[in-house]
Amino acid sequence: MTHADPFPLVRNVGLDGMLVTFADSMTEPSNRAALAFRGAMEAEGWNGVIETSTSLASAYLRFDPLTLPHAEAEARLRALLATRDWYAAALPSGRKLWRVPTVYGTELAPQLEDAAAAAGLSATEAIARLSTSRVRVLTIGFAPGQPYLGPLGPEFDIPRLKELNPRVPEGALVLAISQFVLFSGPTPTGWRHVGQTAIRLFQPGRERTFLLNPGDEMQFPAVTPGELAEIRARDEDGTGGAQVEEIAA
């Protein structure tokens, strides 16, 4: 493995889980490793596996210890780790690119100018950079179906707010620490509300409850408030007017 010791780490999580951690912070290589390793675990089809998932820099395995004992699970994980350099591995197949129409600034996303100033940019330049950035779904968490997205350029490595926004709406695009979060429901947040979309990421009752998968990619092209209102009026599937395409392997 071409990475600093002691990573990757393999650790027990409770009675029926193991966590493979590739770094102590999120970087593109550590997130790539987590996504690729999870995909490889899924492809192995080990008997006794209940579920797999990822965080920003780790892959999680939950299993039935009566079918797959801890020692055997750990041995399989370590053997799989030894097969390649996961930090440079190809991302899993089946990923999608989502282009989601977004209003930047205005009363719909009132902290765009504040975020631009913190990044040392004008509002116009910030919109130009944010609306053309292509970011990865690094992980899904905090709320159902909610993605952490990045990395953005280093100029957007701005701190969280000192005081919470009391509430941002569903579909809010917020920014901090060189990442976006796209909210799946109304919530308070310490991140700056820079964009607003019409996408519905969590749709209980539908066959596909979560719209996105870790490893998908997103862009947020700019539209006007009037255009977003038109998208909302005709949006029947909850995708918020997104254009979606498969990413070639």
Buried (B, 14 or more C-beta within 10 A) or exposed (E): BEBEEEBBEBEEEEEBBBBBBBBEEBBEBBBBBBBBBBBBBEEBEBEBBEEBBBBBBBBBBBBEBEEBEBEBBBEBBEEBBEEBEBBEBEBBEEBBBBBBBBBBBEEBBBBBBBBBEBBEBEBEEBBBBBBEBEBBBBBBBEBBBBBBBBBBEEBBBBEBBEEEBEEBBBBBBBBBBBBBBBBBBEBEBEBBBBBBBBBBBBBEEEEEEBBBBBBBBBBBEBBEBEEBEBBEEEBEEBBBBBEEEEEEE
